[in-house]
Amino acid sequence: MDAWAFTKWFNRGWYQYLRMRTPYSKDVPRWAHLWCRIRNHPHGVVYYNPSGLEPDMRCKDCGEDLG
């Protein structure tokens, strides 16, 4: 386990990040945003063009802008 994974649970900014609203929160349930943020957006970003070289920079699961 790296140092960040252990210390993030004792960091005030981590809990503020979990509670923060996003513009996409209307489309996805609140619990889905929370679960995806806790897991650090495991499925990555959406690639919207045919070649897949230019990322959309939104999470595949919750739609949060990761850019």
C-alpha positions in Angstrom: 0.0 0.0 0.0 1.5 3.3 -1.0 1.6 6.3 1.4 -1.2 8.2 -0.4 -3.7 5.3 -0.1 -3.2 5.2 3.6 -3.1 8.9 4.4 -6.1 10.0 2.2 -8.5 8.7 4.8 -7.1 11.2 7.3 -7.0 14.1 5.0 -9.8 16.8 5.2 -9.6 17.5 1.5 -10.4 13.9 0.7 -13.8 14.2 2.4 -14.5 17.5 0.7 -13.8 15.9 -2.6 -16.2 13.1 -1.9 -19.0 15.5 -1.0 -18.3 17.9 -4.0 -21.1 18.1 -6.6 -20.4 17.9 -10.3 -22.4 19.1 -13.3 -23.2 15.5 -14.3 -24.7 14.6 -10.9 -28.2 14.9 -12.2 -27.8 12.0 -14.6 -26.1 9.6 -12.2 -27.3 8.8 -8.7 -25.3 10.4 -5.8 -24.2 7.0 -4.4 -22.7 6.1 -7.8 -20.5 9.3 -7.8 -19.4 8.6 -4.3 -18.5 5.0 -5.0 -16.6 5.9 -8.2 -14.6 8.6 -6.4 -13.7 6.2 -3.5 -12.4 3.7 -6.1 -10.5 6.4 -8.0 -12.5 6.1 -11.2 -11.3 2.6 -12.1 -12.6 2.3 -15.7 -11.0 5.5 -16.9 -12.1 8.1 -19.5 -14.4 7.9 -22.5 -12.7 8.0 -25.9 -15.2 9.6 -28.3 -13.4 9.6 -31.7 -12.9 6.6 -34.0 -9.2 6.3 -33.5 -9.4 6.7 -29.7 -6.6 9.2 -29.5 -8.4 12.2 -28.1 -10.0 11.5 -24.7 -13.3 13.1 -23.7 -11.9 13.2 -20.2 -15.2 12.2 -18.5 -15.4 9.1 -16.4 -17.1 6.1 -18.0 -19.0 5.2 -14.9 -20.1 8.5 -13.3 -19.6 11.1 -16.0 -17.3 13.3 -13.8 -14.9 15.6 -15.7 -11.5 14.2 -14.9 -9.5 16.7 -17.1 
